Structures are given as structure tokens and as C-alpha cells.
Amino acid sequence: MPSQLLQRAAQSSPDRVALVCGGSRLTYRSLQARARHVANLLLTQCPGGGRVAAVMPNSIGFVELLFGCAEAGVALLPLDPIMHSDTLAQLIAQTRPDLIITDSEGCAAMQQLAARGSGHPPRFVDFEQWSAAACPAVSDEGAGWPPPQADTPAIYLSTSGSTGLPKLVCRTHEQLHAEATNFVTSAGLGSADNFLCVLPLHHSYGLEICLLGAVAAGSTLVMLDSYDARKRRLGVPFVARCREVLSLIDSESISVLPAVPQQFLELSQLPDDTPGNLSGLKLILSSACPLPPSTFERFRKRFGRSIRQSYGSSEAGTVTLNMGPEQTLSPQSVGTAVRNVSLEIAGDGGRALPPGQVGNIRIRSAVVTPQTAGRSTDVADDYFDSGDIGYVDPDGQLYITQRATAVIDVGGYKVDPRRVERILLRHSAVIDAVVYAAPAHDGGDAIAAAVQLEPDCTLADIQSFCRDSLAPFECPTQLDALDPIPRSPLGKVQIAELCRAVEHHHANQALNAGKRPDSADRGAHLLDAGRHGRHVLLSQVRAKVAQLLNIPLEELSSDSRLQDVGFDSVRAAEFRAWLESGLGFKVPITVVWNSPTLSACTDALLEMNAAPRRDEGARIDLAAPASVLKSMEQRIHELNGLGDAELYDRLSARGRRRNTR
């Protein structure tokens, strides 16, 4: 059980540093004392067990709360603090927690939810103030109450659901203990290893592998600080903290780095002269979504190290882990079954298939959850059917060929396209809608949507509706109006026709605007903007930022900062790619992110253009006319000559293997 993991670490190494976050360091002895203090507080407000929701970013307080709940036998429901308020309100109404524990910013959000008059008014507290309250002292020898039963719920993890709301996956105390010990034993980790957590702890990957894995190994867990000096949430995306990550790896002697492919890509895109030595890392682990071969190769070329993969799900925990010799690693294999987990490939009728044959991936372990949102999981003959398709080679290495879900991974966030479609169709002027994954500039996925609208509705109206109804990472960054959306007689979207229609639509827009018919550019023409003066270039920059954030242009001024207007790592990467395609030279992410204002960013771009660049020859003359471009007829001819598969690969990433954790 999680409480036993902490107790064992506190007994064996009480003075070992358990947590590092910002300037704070906490030993295992102190962490256990704080967890027991939180447990005492919980028992006064949630007698007889109950359920507590946590709406908090990564912090030492979140860790104290997790282990306090485990000590007191109170089930914890960790929720994403940037979740859209509508989804948050629905989850609270569905789960009816006895108490919501958050921070000062979360309390303000809870007050707004309470003011909306929901059927279950949330009872909430600010963790920092709440945990400072006095309660009866607890001895070091024991907490003074019986430990929770091993098979009782310890945590409810929210994961992408097919019904609109996220699914709630129940984890018992016993399952959390088994998950952490299985992983640590299979990876060969111990008290000498230091973990770096760059993942959200409300997600199973961050919570079970980073946090519980570190405690099970008796290791130190180092977290990126989520707050500034004034205790305000930073809201800074990972792409702007890559240098900090490399610095922590060195200063804290990190040996275990679990992350998602998007984060590995952003690290690999740092300039070659950025200080950073990863030779001391023992385990570089990717999970939560497929690792693109290009990211695998880019990272290996940049750092001289290979990324290992694991495969799992919220329902089954970690299933496989690739711990083979580093020189043999490839992005195709997700490894062999971890300790105490059995894996089989089944054909028709549940018949087990031999190595090399493709079939359903089925899992058996003590970690498989007995229920998901109150419903039994798909377990037959003691095996859990993952719904994924793959095969095992003679060495036991698992290869996934097809995912069960169409979840879109946006910079590590999971987005259910069906949910976004349902939200779009709530708009009275949306006749039809389809949401799909399109390639992002960074090689990952972006949310794309095509809508059929009533005549009096504009795409700006839909963008505003999305901003009000969806979380920032769920909002389509590519939105097109088609009339009609191509469907078969049975109502199925004809993806090849859709891609062709969208591509033609973009080419027409570009031609009508006198700009490049380039899907990577989408009409941006910064060379032409600079030709007319700084103010024109600034207006183009403002317009692009407003488009990426789906906000009205008037909400942005030349003094706006990207950090203050809702930029995340995905949008920052798209903005930089847009600048580079329009200006014709490399733009450091520091210019995009660290410029104090949009005006300063524009000045930096003009200064960069004026400066000589050794790697790119003479500077680009912003006063020069645009290059002669291909005619629309030639462009359309090229598109019509492409096969369906090529069109599909060009505009949609839906055919990529999906890996939801």
C-alpha cells in the first residue's frame, strides 16, 4: 500500500531527501510526519473514509495530501487544475467528493462554480491554510488508527472517456503498491537513484511511475516548481523550461527521467551549445503515447543516448518495459512484460497465438483495476483485453500495430475527438462537425476540425465558442468551414475527400489573399509584412497569436506577454514554426518566450533579420518582393494527383498508433 511504501522508506532512510521542489527539500521522516498530520485533519472532516478531490498542480503539498489520504483510508480524486470549468463541474457533480482541496487560485475557481448553483455545491479549502491548522500530535511509531484494507479504493484517476466526461479508473491500495514495486524491480532501481518529475501528478504516468516509483525505491524525487516567488501558478510550458531541466539533471544527479515524446522532442531541439550532459542518466523512459521514430533519432543524435519505452494503460498499469542493451533499442518495440505481469496475444475466440502473429493484446496482473467508473472492466479468463492490436516476437518483445482508441495526443494531453465534436454540435449554427488529428509543426499532433455552418455564422464565432467551452489544449488550432462535410451514404466521414476539400480550401484562401498556398504557412507572409514597416509585422504577429489562442484580436495589445495570455508549449512551438516559415531563418525559442511583450518580440525578429548569420549566408532582404509562386492550377493538379493514402498522411495523423496511458 502507498502508506507502507512511505513507512518503509522513512524507517530505512529517515534522513534521505524524499522531495526537492524549488528551494524546498523534505526528508522521508518529515514527509511521513506531514502526511500523518494531513491524515489527522482528514479524519476530522471525512470520518469513516470518504472521497477527497485535489485540484492542484505538482507540489510538495500534493504529495503530502496523497500519502495523508492513504494513511487515513480516504480515496483521492486528483483533477487537472487547467481542466475546463464545465468538465470540472460535471466531475464534481458526478463524484460528489466530501472535500475539494486546492490552492488559492483553485479556490477562486471553486467560488465561481459554487456561484453557478450546481446541485452539489463544492466544499473546498486552500491546502496551505488548511494544513497549517492544529490537530492532535501523532507519534513517530504509528498513526494511531488501523491501516486501510488493501482492496479498498485509494485513488480515482481520470482518463480520456468515450462518453464526453473522462473515465474514472479506480486504483486500490494493493494495486498502487504492486504497480510501483513491479516497475522499480523490473527497471533495477534503488535508493541511489534520483528521479526527475516533469509529468503531471494527476496523471497515472506521473503519479505511479515518478512519485510512487521514487518512494518504492527509497529515492529522491525532484519536481519542477509550479509556483513563482509570490505563490502564483507559473503556467510556463515545458518548452520554456528545457534549460532548467538540463540544469537539474546535472545539479541533482538525476538518474531516472520519465517523460512523454513531446518533451523529448523539445529537449532535442535545444541549440547544440546548450549546456547539458545526460551521460549520468540510467533510465530515459517514454510512455503515454507513441514515440515517433524521428523523435527517437533526433534525441539520440543530440544527446548520444537512446530513449526506452514502456506500454500500459490507466486500467492495467505498466505492462511492458524495454530494458534491453541501449545499442539495440528501437522506437518500434515497447519492451517485454514487467515483473508479475503476464501478456498474451489472442486470436478469434480468445485462442492464444504464437510469436509473430498479430492479435488482441491481453494482460493479466494484480494491477488490473476491478472497476472503471463503477463498471467492470473487460476481463475474461483472468486476462484484461486492452483492445489494442499487436504481436510478440520470439524474444518476448511487444510491438503495437493498432490502437483501440482515436484519442489525439496534443503535447502530452489526451483529447477525445468525439467529445470535441459533441461540444461543437451544441452550437446552434453548427450543422455538422468532424474533429481529427492533423500534423503539427513540431511533428506531433494538432486538433483540426471541419464544420458546416448556418449562413449567418462565422468561424470567429466558433472559435469564441470553443474558447468558452473547451480546455485550451482541446481547442482546434485548425478550423475550416466546409459545405457539406463529405460523408458516405451510411454517414461515415470520407477522410480522403475531407483532406482533399480542406487542402483545396486552404490553397484557395492563400491565392485569394495573394500569399503562399503552403499548408505549413496558412497564409502567413512575414516577408511582405516587414516590407511595409514594423507596425505591419507587429499586426501580423498579434493576429497569429490571437488565432493560436482562439481569442479576439482586441484582447491582445502590443504590450501583451505570451506567458500572460495562455500560451502553452504546443502553441509556442507552432508560433515559432510560423515565424521561421515566414521569415526564412531560425528563431530561438527564447525570443518567442522570453520577450517581455509582443512589441519586443517583433523588434527582436527585425534585429535578427538585420544581423549577419554564419549558417545561413546573407540576411534576407525584407524589402525584396516575394518569390514567384506556383499557380493555383498547378497546385490543384498536384493535389488531384495524390492518392488517398498520401492525402491522409499529409493532413491527418489519425492513422498513427495511439498509446493512451
C-alpha positions in Angstrom: 0.0 0.0 0.0 1.3 3.6 -0.6 1.4 4.2 3.2 3.6 1.1 3.6 5.9 2.3 0.8 6.4 5.6 2.6 6.8 3.9 6.0 9.5 1.6 4.7 11.5 4.4 3.2 11.1 6.5 6.3 12.3 3.7 8.5 15.3 2.6 6.3 16.5 6.1 5.4 14.7 8.7 7.6 17.2 11.5 6.7 17.3 10.8 3.0 15.9 13.7 1.0 12.5 12.5 -0.3 11.3 15.6 -2.3 13.0 18.6 -3.9 10.8 21.4 -5.3 12.2 24.8 -6.0 14.1 25.8 -2.9 12.4 23.3 -0.6 13.8 19.9 0.5 11.9 17.4 2.6 13.3 14.2 4.2 11.4 11.0 4.4 11.0 11.5 8.1 9.5 14.9 7.6 7.3 13.7 4.7 5.8 10.9 6.8 5.2 13.4 9.7 3.4 15.8 7.4 1.4 13.0 5.8 0.2 11.9 9.2 -0.7 15.4 10.1 -2.8 15.7 6.9 -4.4 12.3 7.7 -5.4 13.6 11.2 -7.1 16.6 9.5 -8.9 14.4 7.0 -10.3 12.1 9.7 -11.9 15.1 11.5 -13.6 16.2 8.2 -14.1 12.9 6.4 -14.9 10.4 9.2 -15.3 6.8 8.1 -13.4 7.2 4.9 -14.9 9.2 2.0 -13.5 10.8 -1.1 -11.4 14.0 -1.5 -10.8 15.8 -4.7 -7.4 17.5 -5.3 -7.3 20.3 -7.8 -3.6 21.2 -7.5 -0.5 21.4 -9.7 2.6 19.4 -8.9 3.8 20.5 -5.4 5.1 19.1 -2.1 1.6 19.8 -0.8 0.1 17.4 -3.4 2.5 14.7 -2.2 1.6 15.3 1.4 -2.1 15.1 0.6 -1.7 11.8 -1.4 0.1 10.0 1.4 -2.2 11.6 4.0 -5.2 10.2 2.2 -3.5 6.8 2.0 -2.9 6.9 5.8 -6.4 7.9 6.6 -8.1 5.5 4.2 -9.7 8.4 2.2 -9.9 7.9 -1.6 -8.2 10.7 -3.6 -9.5 12.1 -6.9 -6.7 14.2 -8.4 -8.0 16.5 -11.1 -6.2 18.5 -13.8 -6.0 22.2 -12.5 -6.3 23.5 -16.0 -9.4 21.4 -16.8 -12.3 23.4 -18.3 -14.7 24.6 -15.7 -17.7 22.8 -17.3 -15.9 19.5 -17.2 -14.7 20.1 -13.6 -18.2 21.0 -12.5 -19.6 17.8 -14.1 -17.0 15.6 -12.5 -17.6 17.2 -9.1 -21.3 16.6 -9.5 -20.8 13.0 -10.6 -18.3 12.1 -7.9 -19.7 14.2 -5.0 -16.4 14.5 -3.0 -16.6 15.2 0.7 -14.0 17.9 0.3 -12.1 19.7 -2.5 -8.5 20.6 -1.7 -6.8 23.1 -3.9 -4.7 26.3 -3.8 -5.6 30.0 -3.7 -6.2 30.1 -7.5 -8.2 26.9 -7.3 -10.4 28.4 -4.5 -11.3 31.3 -6.8 -12.4 28.8 -9.4 -14.4 26.8 -6.9 -16.2 30.0 -5.8 -17.2 30.6 -9.4 -18.6 27.0 -9.6 -20.5 27.5 -6.4 -22.0 30.7 -7.7 -23.3 28.8 -10.7 -25.7 27.0 -8.4 -24.7 23.4 -9.1 -26.7 20.6 -7.5 -23.7 19.7 -5.3 -22.1 22.9 -4.1 -18.4 22.2 -3.6 -16.9 22.4 -0.1 -13.3 23.5 -0.7 -10.2 24.6 1.2 -6.8 26.2 0.4 -4.3 23.4 1.2 -1.7 25.7 2.6 -4.0 27.4 5.1 -5.9 24.2 5.8 -2.8 22.1 6.5 -1.5 24.7 8.9 -4.4 24.1 11.3 -3.6 22.4 14.6 -4.6 18.9 15.2 -3.6 16.2 17.8 0.0 15.2 17.6 0.9 11.9 16.1 3.8 9.8 17.3 6.6 8.6 15.1 5.8 5.0 16.0 2.4 4.9 14.4 -0.6 6.9 13.2 -2.9 5.7 15.9 -5.6 4.3 13.5 -5.9 1.0 11.7 -4.5 0.9 8.2 -6.9 0.8 5.3 -7.9 -2.5 3.7 -5.7 -3.5 0.8 -8.6 -3.9 -1.6 -10.3 -0.6 -0.8 -10.2 2.3 -3.2 -7.1 4.5 -2.8 -7.4 6.8 -5.8 -9.6 7.5 -8.8 -7.6 8.6 -11.9 -9.4 10.4 -14.7 -8.6 9.4 -18.2 -10.0 10.1 -21.6 -13.5 8.7 -21.9 -15.8 8.0 -24.8 -18.9 9.4 -23.2 -17.9 13.0 -23.0 -16.6 13.0 -19.4 -13.3 11.5 -18.5 -13.5 7.9 -17.2 -12.7 7.4 -13.5 -10.4 4.5 -13.1 -10.2 3.1 -9.5 -6.9 2.0 -8.0 -6.9 0.1 -4.7 -4.1 0.4 -2.2 -2.8 -3.0 -3.1 -2.8 -2.2 -6.8 -0.8 1.0 -6.3 1.7 -0.9 -4.2 2.0 -3.6 -6.9 2.4 -1.1 -9.7 5.2 0.8 -8.1 7.2 -2.3 -6.9 6.7 -4.1 -10.3 8.2 -1.1 -12.1 11.1 -0.4 -9.7 12.1 -4.1 -9.6 11.9 -4.5 -13.4 13.9 -1.3 -14.0 16.5 -2.3 -11.4 16.1 1.0 -9.4 17.1 1.6 -5.8 17.8 4.3 -3.2 20.9 5.6 -5.1 18.7 6.7 -8.0 17.2 10.2 -8.2 14.0 10.8 -10.2 13.1 14.0 -12.1 9.4 14.5 -12.5 8.4 16.7 -15.5 4.9 15.0 -15.7 1.6 16.0 -14.0 1.0 14.0 -10.9 -2.8 13.9 -11.6 -1.9 11.5 -14.5 -1.2 7.8 -13.9 2.2 8.0 -15.6 3.5 10.8 -13.3 1.8 9.5 -10.1 2.6 5.8 -10.4 6.0 5.8 -12.1 7.5 9.1 -10.9 6.1 9.6 -7.4 5.3 6.1 -6.2 8.2 4.6 -8.1 10.6 7.0 -6.4 9.2 6.2 -2.9 9.2 2.5 -3.6 12.9 2.7 -4.5 13.6 5.0 -1.5 14.9 7.6 -4.0 14.8 11.3 -4.2 12.1 12.9 -6.4 12.9 16.3 -7.9 10.0 18.3 -9.3 9.8 21.4 -11.4 8.3 24.1 -9.2 4.8 25.0 -10.2 4.8 28.4 -8.4 6.7 31.7 -8.6 8.1 33.6 -5.6 4.6 35.1 -4.9 3.0 31.6 -4.7 1.2 32.2 -8.1 1.0 29.3 -10.6 3.7 29.7 -13.2 1.8 28.4 -16.2 5.0 28.2 -18.1 5.1 25.4 -20.7 7.8 22.7 -20.7 9.3 24.1 -23.9 10.4 27.2 -21.9 11.9 25.1 -19.1 14.1 22.8 -21.1 17.3 24.5 -20.0 16.1 24.3 -16.4 15.5 20.6 -16.9 19.1 20.0 -18.1 20.4 22.1 -15.2 18.5 20.0 -12.7 19.7 16.7 -14.3 23.2 17.9 -13.6 22.9 19.7 -10.2 20.6 17.0 -8.6 22.5 14.0 -10.1 19.3 12.7 -11.8 19.4 9.1 -13.0 15.8 8.5 -13.9 13.9 10.7 -16.4 10.4 9.6 -17.4 8.7 11.9 -19.9 6.4 12.0 -22.9 7.6 12.1 -26.6 6.7 15.8 -26.9 9.1 16.7 -24.1 11.9 14.6 -25.6 11.4 16.4 -28.9 11.6 19.8 -27.2 14.8 18.9 -25.4 16.3 17.6 -28.6 15.6 20.9 -30.3 17.7 23.0 -27.9 20.7 24.6 -29.6 23.8 22.4 -29.7 25.7 24.8 -27.5 23.2 24.5 -24.7 24.9 23.0 -21.6 23.6 19.6 -20.8 25.1 16.2 -20.1 22.8 13.1 -20.0 25.6 10.5 -19.6 24.6 10.0 -15.9 21.0 9.0 -16.7 20.3 5.4 -16.0 16.8 5.3 -17.4 15.4 7.6 -20.1 11.7 6.5 -20.4 9.0 7.4 -22.8 5.3 6.4 -22.3 1.7 7.8 -22.5 1.7 8.0 -26.3 3.7 6.5 -29.3 7.3 7.6 -29.7 7.8 8.8 -33.3 10.9 7.4 -34.9 12.0 10.9 -35.8 12.0 12.0 -32.2 13.9 8.9 -31.2 16.6 9.6 -33.7 16.7 13.3 -33.1 17.2 12.8 -29.4 19.9 10.1 -29.9 21.8 12.4 -32.3 21.5 15.4 -30.0 22.5 13.7 -26.7 24.1 10.4 -27.7 21.5 8.5 -25.6 18.6 6.3 -26.6 15.0 6.5 -25.2 13.4 3.4 -23.7 9.7 2.8 -24.0 7.0 1.3 -21.8 3.4 0.4 -22.6 0.5 0.5 -20.3 -2.9 1.9 -19.6 -4.8 3.5 -16.7 -6.8 0.2 -16.3 -3.8 -2.1 -16.4 -0.8 0.0 -15.2 2.6 -0.6 -16.7 2.6 -3.7 -18.9 5.9 -3.7 -20.7 9.3 -2.0 -20.3 12.2 -2.0 -22.7 15.3 -2.7 -20.6 17.5 -4.3 -23.3 21.0 -3.1 -24.2 20.9 0.5 -25.2 22.5 -0.1 -28.6 19.7 -2.5 -29.5 16.8 -0.1 -28.7 14.4 0.9 -31.4 11.3 3.1 -31.5 9.2 0.1 -32.7 9.4 -2.2 -29.6 7.8 -1.3 -26.3 9.7 -4.0 -24.4 8.9 -7.2 -22.6 6.4 -7.8 -19.8 7.4 -6.3 -16.4 7.7 -8.3 -13.2 4.4 -10.1 -12.1 2.6 -9.3 -15.4 1.6 -11.9 -18.0 1.0 -10.9 -21.6 -0.6 -12.9 -24.4 -1.7 -12.3 -28.0 -5.2 -13.7 -28.6 -6.9 -14.5 -31.9 -10.6 -15.3 -32.7 -12.4 -16.9 -29.8 -9.6 -15.9 -27.3 -7.2 -18.5 -28.7 -3.6 -17.7 -27.8 -1.4 -17.0 -30.8 2.3 -17.9 -31.3 5.1 -15.3 -31.6 4.9 -13.2 -34.7 1.1 -13.5 -35.2 -1.0 -10.3 -34.8 -3.9 -10.3 -32.4 -5.6 -8.7 -29.4 -3.2 -7.7 -26.6 -4.4 -9.3 -23.3 -2.9 -8.6 -19.8 -3.0 -10.4 -16.5 -1.7 -8.9 -13.3 -2.6 -7.8 -9.8 -2.6 -4.2 -11.1 -5.6 -4.6 -13.4 -8.4 -2.5 -11.9 -11.6 -4.2 -10.9 -13.8 -1.3 -12.0 -13.9 1.8 -14.1 -16.4 4.4 -13.1 -18.4 1.7 -11.3 -18.4 -0.7 -14.3 -16.5 -4.0 -14.5 -13.5 -4.0 -16.9 -13.4 -6.3 -19.8 -11.7 -9.3 -18.0 -12.1 -12.9 -19.2 -10.2 -15.9 -18.0 -8.3 -13.6 -15.7 -7.0 -11.6 -18.7 -7.8 -8.0 -19.4 -8.5 -7.2 -23.0 -6.7 -4.0 -23.8 -8.5 -3.6 -27.1 -5.1 -2.9 -28.7 -3.6 -5.0 -31.5 0.0 -6.2 -31.8 2.4 -9.1 -31.7 5.2 -10.5 -29.7 8.5 -11.6 -31.2 10.3 -14.8 -30.2 12.3 -12.8 -27.6 9.1 -11.6 -25.9 9.3 -8.0 -27.3 5.9 -6.4 -27.8 5.1 -4.5 -31.0 1.8 -2.5 -31.2 0.3 -2.3 -34.7 -3.1 -0.7 -33.9 -4.6 1.3 -31.1 -8.1 0.8 -29.7 -8.9 4.4 -29.4 -8.8 7.5 -31.6 -7.5 9.7 -28.8 -5.4 12.6 -30.1 -2.2 13.4 -28.2 -1.5 17.1 -28.1 1.8 17.8 -26.4 1.1 15.1 -23.8 -2.6 16.0 -23.3 -5.1 13.4 -24.4 -8.0 14.8 -26.4 -11.1 12.7 -27.3 -12.2 14.0 -30.8 -15.7 12.7 -30.2 -16.0 14.9 -27.2 -14.9 18.0 -29.1 -17.3 17.1 -31.9 -20.2 16.9 -29.4 -19.2 20.3 -28.0 -19.1 21.8 -31.5 -22.5 20.4 -32.3 -24.0 22.2 -29.3 -23.6 25.5 -31.1 -27.0 26.3 -32.7 -25.3 27.3 -36.0 -23.2 24.2 -36.5 -24.9 21.7 -38.8 -22.2 19.1 -38.9 -18.7 18.7 -37.4 -15.8 16.3 -37.6 -12.6 16.5 -35.5 -9.4 14.8 -36.4 -5.6 14.9 -35.8 -3.5 16.9 -38.2 0.3 17.1 -38.2 1.6 19.9 -36.0 4.8 21.9 -37.0 6.8 20.0 -34.3 6.0 16.6 -35.7 3.3 15.8 -33.2 -0.5 16.2 -33.4 -2.7 19.2 -33.5 -6.5 19.4 -33.2 -8.2 20.1 -36.5 -11.9 20.5 -37.1 -14.2 21.0 -40.1 -17.6 22.4 -39.6 -20.7 23.0 -41.7 -22.3 26.3 -40.6 -25.5 28.2 -41.0 -25.1 31.2 -43.4 -25.1 33.8 -40.6 -22.3 32.1 -38.6 -18.6 32.7 -38.9 -15.5 30.8 -38.0 -14.7 33.6 -35.5 -18.0 32.8 -33.7 -17.0 29.1 -33.5 -13.5 30.0 -32.2 -15.0 32.1 -29.5 -17.5 29.2 -28.6 -14.6 26.8 -28.4 -12.6 29.1 -26.1 -15.6 29.3 -23.8 -16.5 25.5 -23.9 -13.2 23.6 -24.1 -9.9 23.5 -22.3 -7.1 25.3 -24.1 -5.4 22.1 -25.3 -8.8 20.9 -26.7 -9.5 23.9 -28.9 -8.9 23.3 -32.6 -5.9 25.1 -33.9 -7.0 24.4 -37.4 -10.7 25.2 -38.1 -12.3 25.0 -41.6 -15.8 25.6 -42.9 -16.9 23.1 -45.4 -20.4 22.7 -47.0 -21.0 19.9 -46.8 -18.6 17.7 -44.9 -18.0 14.7 -47.1 -19.8 11.6 -45.8 -20.7 8.2 -47.2 -24.3 7.1 -47.7 -24.0 5.4 -44.3 -22.9 8.7 -42.6 -19.2 7.8 -42.2 -16.8 10.6 -42.8 -14.8 10.0 -46.1 -11.4 11.1 -44.7 -9.7 11.2 -48.1 -12.3 13.5 -49.5 -12.3 15.6 -46.4 -8.5 16.0 -46.6 -8.8 17.0 -50.3 -11.5 19.5 -49.6 -9.6 21.1 -46.7 -6.4 21.3 -48.7 -8.2 22.9 -51.7 -9.9 25.3 -49.2 -6.5 26.5 -47.8 -5.0 26.8 -51.3 -7.9 29.0 -52.4 -7.6 31.2 -49.3 -3.9 31.7 -49.9 -4.4 32.5 -53.6 -7.2 35.0 -52.8 -5.0 36.7 -50.2 -2.0 36.8 -52.6 0.0 34.7 -50.3 1.8 31.4 -50.3 -0.5 28.4 -50.8 1.5 26.4 -48.3 -0.2 24.3 -45.7 2.7 24.9 -43.3 2.2 28.7 -43.6 -1.6 29.0 -43.7 -1.3 32.4 -45.3 1.3 34.0 -43.1 3.6 36.3 -45.1 6.0 38.0 -42.8 8.5 39.0 -45.5 5.7 41.0 -47.1 4.6 42.4 -43.8 8.2 43.6 -43.0 8.3 45.3 -46.3 5.6 47.7 -45.2 7.1 48.5 -41.8 7.4 47.4 -38.2 3.8 48.1 -37.4 2.5 45.8 -40.1 4.8 43.0 -38.9 3.6 43.6 -35.3 0.0 43.4 -36.5 0.7 40.0 -38.2 2.3 38.7 -35.0 -0.7 39.8 -33.0 -3.1 38.2 -35.4 -1.3 34.9 -35.4 -1.1 34.8 -31.6 -4.8 35.6 -31.4 -5.5 32.8 -33.9 -3.5 30.2 -32.0 -5.2 31.1 -28.7 -8.7 31.4 -30.2 -9.2 34.8 -28.7 -10.5 38.1 -30.2 -7.7 40.3 -31.6 -8.8 43.2 -29.5 -7.9 41.3 -26.3 -4.2 41.5 -27.4 -2.1 44.6 -27.3 1.4 45.3 -28.4 2.3 45.1 -24.7 0.8 41.6 -24.1 3.2 38.8 -23.0 2.9 35.3 -24.2 3.2 34.0 -20.7 0.2 36.0 -19.6 -2.2 35.2 -22.5 -2.4 31.4 -22.2 0.4 30.1 -24.4 1.5 26.5 -23.8 4.3 24.5 -25.2 2.3 23.3 -28.2 1.2 26.8 -29.3 4.7 28.2 -28.6 6.1 25.6 -31.0 3.5 26.4 -33.7 4.2 30.1 -33.3 7.9 29.6 -33.7 7.4 27.4 -36.8 5.1 30.0 -38.3 7.7 32.7 -37.7 10.5 30.6 -39.2 8.4 29.7 -42.3 7.6 33.4 -42.9 11.0 34.9 -42.1 13.2 32.2 -43.6 15.6 31.8 -40.7 15.8 30.0 -37.4 14.1 31.7 -34.4 15.3 30.7 -30.9 12.6 29.7 -28.5 14.0 32.3 -26.1 12.9 35.0 -28.5 9.4 33.6 -28.6 9.0 33.0 -24.9 11.3 35.5 -23.0 10.5 38.7 -24.9 8.7 40.9 -22.4 6.0 41.9 -24.9 4.8 41.2 -28.4 6.3 44.5 -29.4 9.7 43.5 -28.0 9.4 40.1 -29.8 8.8 41.9 -33.1 11.8 44.2 -32.5 13.9 41.1 -31.8 12.8 39.5 -35.0 13.7 42.6 -37.0 17.1 42.8 -35.3 17.8 39.1 -36.0 17.0 39.7 -39.7 19.4 42.6 -39.8 22.2 40.7 -38.2 24.6 38.5 -40.3 24.2 34.8 -39.8 27.1 32.5 -40.4 25.0 29.4 -41.0 22.5 31.0 -43.4 24.6 33.3 -45.5 23.4 36.8 -46.3 20.4 38.2 -44.5 17.0 38.1 -46.1 16.0 41.5 -47.5 12.6 42.3 -46.0 12.2 44.9 -48.7 12.5 42.4 -51.5 9.4 41.2 -53.3 8.0 37.8 -52.6 9.3 34.9 -54.7 7.3 33.8 -57.7 5.0 31.1 -56.5 3.3 28.2 -58.1 -0.1 28.9 -59.8 -3.3 27.7 -58.3 -3.9 25.4 -61.3 -0.5 23.7 -60.7 -1.3 23.3 -57.0 -4.7 21.7 -57.7 -3.2 19.5 -60.3 -0.7 18.2 -57.7 -3.4 17.6 -55.2 -5.6 15.7 -57.6 -2.6 13.5 -58.5 -2.1 12.3 -54.9 -3.6 9.1 -53.8 -5.9 8.8 -50.8 -3.2 7.5 -48.6 -0.9 10.3 -49.4 -3.6 12.9 -48.7 -4.4 11.2 -45.5 -0.8 11.2 -44.4 -0.5 14.9 -45.3 -3.4 16.3 -43.3 -4.4 13.7 -40.8 -2.4 11.8 -38.2 -5.3 9.7 -37.2 -3.7 6.6 -38.7 -0.8 6.8 -36.3 -0.7 4.3 -33.5 -2.3 5.7 -30.3 -1.0 4.9 -26.9 -3.2 6.1 -24.0 -2.0 5.6 -20.6 
